[in-house]
């Protein structure tokens, strides 16, 4: 896995936990599967569509670029 994917996975999980939201709650709010959230936060993070990145950021109330730094 590339460094940017590791950074994304780590920052997504941190942002979610900081907001006190479970993977199940986040998935439900975005209309995606819990398994997909697990994959995004996991060791083999798949490619993420820009629309998904934007939706995650909006729901977690952060700027999209914060996932990548």
N, C-alpha and C positions, 0 to 999 in steps of 0.2 A: 504494500500500500504506500502511496506517495505521502510525503510530509504534509501536503495541503489537506489531504483526506483525513489524516490523523488529527490535525489541528481542528478541522471542521467537526469531527466526531466528538472530540474532547470539549470543544466550546458549546456544541449543541447540548450535550449532557449537562454541562455546568449551568448554562442558561436555564434549562428546564428545571433543574434541581433548585437553583436560586429562586425561581418563581413558585416552587412547591407544587409542581405539576407532575403527575405520573405519566409514564409513556402511554398508558391507556387513555388518560384524559386528553393528552395532546393529539393523539391519533383521532379520537372522536371529534374534537373541535375542528380538525383539518379534513375530516372525511377520508382518512387514509388508514391503512392497517397498522396494528400494533407491531406486527412483524417488520414492516418497513421502518418504523421508528427504531426498532431494535437493530436493524441493519445499518441505519444511518449512524447510530451511536457505537457500533461494533468495530471489530478489528478489520473487517473487509468492507468498508463503506463503499457503496456503489456510487456511480455518477449521480449527481443531483441536478434536477432541472432548475433553471432560474426561477420559475414560478413557484416551485416547492420551497426554495431558499427564501424567497420573498414572503411566502405564507408563514413559514416557520418564524421568521424574524418578526413579522407583524403580530403573531400570536404571543410570542415571548417578549414583545415590546423592546426589541433591540434593533439596531441597524444591521442590514444584511452583511456588511463587511466585517462586523464583529465576530462572525463565525470563522473568519479566515486569518485573524491576527492573534 
